[in-house]
């Protein structure tokens, strides 16, 4: 038996395209839809909400657990929602969904998450047992809530600038209307 017969059945006759540096899952991940400062804010939201959730999970005992449970729910929800928005922005899912709906959803999700995270952090501050893990969770929670609210303000400023660009300057009438409106 020749060596050619052994290897002939297992080798590929026409190999597929060469795998480049952006293949597999990396080919579906694109950060260009967000400006660099929004990418940084989204990354910080994700990281800080995860750190707040992990630090809160390390807490082994509590005397007034209500604040801890609220903080746990909000920090986990903030992490999952920020992950969801980042996935939508950075994958082909963004192309399948109306861009205005994605931006509007991000706008309201970021506002609600920032406000609820701030409220949960305030509640947790008033009910914690002064352990190191609780202090770390509170610090990460406050910073994360401020990052969410900062991202909301950035989106609000961008929306105002965009709406002002759409308004033509000549649309404002200074003279009184003399013609009937239904003519």
C-alpha angles and dihedrals in degrees: 000000000000123000090238092065093051096052099034096078094051102044121089115249096207112019117215125244116310113260108245131193092277103052134120115016093347090066090063096049115087124169097185097096093075126056114247094257092053089049089054092048093048091048091050091048090053095045098043096045089050091049091048090050093047093048090048091050090055091063105107103186138020135180097202102031100174094087091046092053093048090049091048092053095045096045092049091046091048091052093048094045093048089048090050093051092047091050091049092050095046103042136060088266086085090063092052095051124064107265093222091054091050092050093045091048091048090049095054096036091053092048094047093044093049093049095045092045090052091048092047091049091051091049091047091050090056095049106034125117096227099252122150093247091052092050090050092048091049093050092048090045094053093045091047092050091051091049090051091049092046089053089050091052091049090052090047091053091047091051092050092049091048093049091049091052090054095053112086115223093224093060092083111091118208099180120076120260112256100171123080114256096231097050 
